[in-house]
Amino acid sequence: MKRAMSPELLGRPEVRVFPNLEDLSRQAASRFEELANRCIAEGRIFAAALSGGSTPRRLYQLLAGPPFSDRIPWRSIHLFQVDERCVPPDHADSNYRMVREALLTNGLVPEPNFHRMAAELPDRDAAARQYAEELARVLKPQASSDWPRLDLVLLGMGPDGHTASLFPGSAALDEQSRWVAPNYVEKLTSYRLTLTFPVLNAAAEIIFLVAGADKAEALRQVLDASSAAGKLPAQRIRPAQGQVRWYVDKAAARFL
Ligand code: 6PG
């Protein structure tokens, strides 16, 4: 059922609507640059986790070229994956392949600073453990919590309200102890590896990048506080000490 968003929810400060994906991607690139330089100015590395799918590709391409590439301190940045399909890294469905082609080909990011999920390994539990250990090597869990604190997480959202590889009805939705988990996605009849809600919700900033009319109904539901809380996976992205921003295009925002 499609309906306009209830009036009290219009104008939520965290939602930014852009005319198109290009403008959305440029603004996201500026925010990435700003956060990265702020971390470096504070004497810290900048740790970001990147989603796959198609929406963020243009953002990654923008970051890989001037003016952004010249203004970002790549040597002090560590990039992680939010999730990965359980396919080889050169497979057409691989999120790593998309990120490599869009962002990594020009050598800006030092090899050791991109942390790939080895989701192609047959032992998916071992692959998940291995990735959690890699996160822990770079991001010491904070004293105040058991969870590593990413400075930025870039998320997408599917028309079903999934985010990362946390799909409606999938087992990993309930994962509260592991940082990374394998997840079988019934509708895709395939496995994924994904960061879990506790890690995502420990982040300092989360930016959802959402574009396209097919996302409009899910976006309306997710941003409608009056709708059943937590019904859709993306609604469960609520960092305790972090900021959530929604960068959406006009087509996805048509019910807001
Ligand atoms: C993935 C992503 C996934 C994605 C959404 C939106 O592995 O596919 O991590 O969560 O962000 O499915 O995908 P699009 O950007 O292609 O619409």
Residues whose N, C-alpha, C, O or C-beta is under 5 A from the ligand:
A	BS01	6PG	S51 G52 G53 S54 T55 P56 D83 L155 G156 M157 G158 T163 A164 S165
